[in-house]
Amino acid sequence: FGGLKAALPTSLLMDRGKMQGLAIFSMPIIRAVDALVGGTNAMRVDAWGKDGTKVTLRCAHKDLEDCVGQATAAFGMELLRGKGATGDPTIGPGVWYPAELQADARSNILAVARQKTLVWEV
């Protein structure tokens, strides 16, 4: 199904109703394939610093729902329990982009999110 992006016009891909219909139609096929061969989910993130340095993260999980739940829980745990070296919360009030979080907060969140991964490469 990944090749559909190249084969279908953008206007169709942006049509939420039609894409929801495709998702509903394809779900039994996806579940059947997952049952036969497994349903590993993976992602790659490339990030570049202001100085041009590049960091790549590759991770894979056996189950997408566990991965999403674990990442959400990791952020929630840090929000509730995270304390920096000064004893202040590592995540203050407001809305934050991941890069804006303190290094302690990012490290703590990633340490929890890393658990149960099949692949974790930085």
C-alpha positions as CSV (number, residue, x, y, z in Angstrom):
1,F,0.0,0.0,0.0
2,G,3.0,2.3,0.4
3,G,3.3,2.7,-3.3
4,L,-0.1,4.3,-3.6
5,K,1.3,7.7,-2.8
6,A,3.2,7.7,-6.1
7,A,0.3,6.2,-8.0
8,L,-2.6,8.3,-6.8
9,P,-3.3,12.0,-7.3
10,T,-2.8,14.3,-4.3
11,S,-6.4,15.4,-4.4
12,L,-7.5,11.8,-3.8
13,L,-5.0,11.3,-1.0
14,M,-6.2,14.5,0.7
15,D,-9.8,13.3,0.6
16,R,-10.4,12.1,4.2
17,G,-13.5,10.2,3.4
18,K,-12.0,8.2,0.5
19,M,-8.8,7.5,2.5
20,Q,-10.9,6.3,5.4
21,G,-12.8,4.0,3.1
22,L,-9.4,2.7,1.8
23,A,-8.2,2.1,5.3
24,I,-11.4,0.2,6.2
25,F,-11.1,-1.9,3.0
26,S,-7.5,-2.7,3.5
27,M,-7.6,-3.5,7.2
28,P,-8.7,-7.2,6.8
29,I,-5.9,-7.6,4.2
30,I,-3.3,-6.1,6.6
31,R,-4.5,-8.2,9.5
32,A,-4.3,-11.4,7.5
33,V,-0.8,-10.6,6.3
34,D,0.3,-9.7,9.9
35,A,-1.2,-13.0,11.1
36,L,0.8,-14.9,8.5
37,V,4.2,-13.2,8.7
38,G,4.1,-10.8,11.7
39,G,3.4,-7.1,12.1
40,T,6.6,-5.4,13.0
41,N,6.6,-1.6,12.8
42,A,9.7,0.5,12.3
43,M,10.7,4.1,11.8
44,R,13.8,6.1,11.0
45,V,14.3,9.7,12.1
46,D,17.1,11.9,10.6
47,A,18.0,15.1,12.4
48,W,20.5,17.7,11.6
49,G,22.0,20.2,14.1
50,K,22.7,23.8,13.4
51,D,26.3,22.9,13.0
52,G,25.5,20.4,10.3
53,T,25.9,17.2,12.4
54,K,23.5,14.5,11.6
55,V,21.9,11.9,14.0
56,T,19.8,9.0,12.8
57,L,17.5,7.0,15.0
58,R,16.2,3.6,13.8
59,C,13.8,1.7,16.0
60,A,11.4,-1.2,15.5
61,H,8.6,-2.5,17.7
62,K,6.7,-5.8,17.5
63,D,3.4,-4.0,18.0
64,L,2.4,-0.5,17.0
65,E,-0.2,-0.1,19.7
66,D,2.3,-1.0,22.4
67,C,4.8,1.4,20.9
68,V,2.4,4.4,20.8
69,G,1.2,3.6,24.3
70,Q,4.7,3.3,25.7
71,A,5.8,6.6,24.1
72,T,2.8,8.4,25.5
73,A,3.3,6.9,29.0
74,A,7.0,7.8,28.9
75,F,6.1,11.5,28.3
76,G,3.4,11.4,31.0
77,M,5.8,9.8,33.5
78,E,8.4,12.5,32.8
79,L,5.8,15.2,33.0
80,L,4.6,13.9,36.5
81,R,7.9,12.8,38.0
82,G,10.8,14.4,36.1
83,K,13.1,16.6,38.2
84,G,16.2,18.2,36.9
85,A,19.5,18.7,38.9
86,T,18.0,21.7,40.6
87,G,14.9,19.8,41.7
88,D,12.7,21.8,39.2
89,P,10.4,19.9,36.8
90,T,12.1,18.9,33.6
91,I,9.0,19.8,31.7
92,G,7.4,23.1,32.5
93,P,3.9,24.3,31.7
94,G,3.0,24.9,28.1
95,V,3.4,23.2,24.7
96,W,6.8,21.9,23.8
97,Y,8.5,20.6,20.7
98,P,10.8,17.7,21.5
99,A,13.9,19.7,20.7
100,E,12.9,22.3,23.2
101,L,12.8,19.9,26.1
102,Q,15.7,19.8,28.6
103,A,18.3,17.2,27.8
104,D,17.3,15.3,31.1
105,A,13.7,15.1,30.0
106,R,14.6,13.9,26.5
107,S,17.0,11.3,27.9
108,N,14.4,10.0,30.4
109,I,11.6,9.8,27.9
110,L,13.8,7.9,25.4
111,A,15.0,5.5,28.0
112,V,11.5,4.5,28.7
113,A,10.4,4.5,25.1
114,R,13.4,2.3,24.2
115,Q,12.1,-0.6,26.4
116,K,10.7,-3.6,24.4
117,T,12.1,-2.4,21.1
118,L,13.4,-5.0,18.6
119,V,15.8,-2.5,17.2
120,W,17.2,0.7,18.7
121,E,20.1,2.3,16.9
122,V,21.3,5.9,17.2
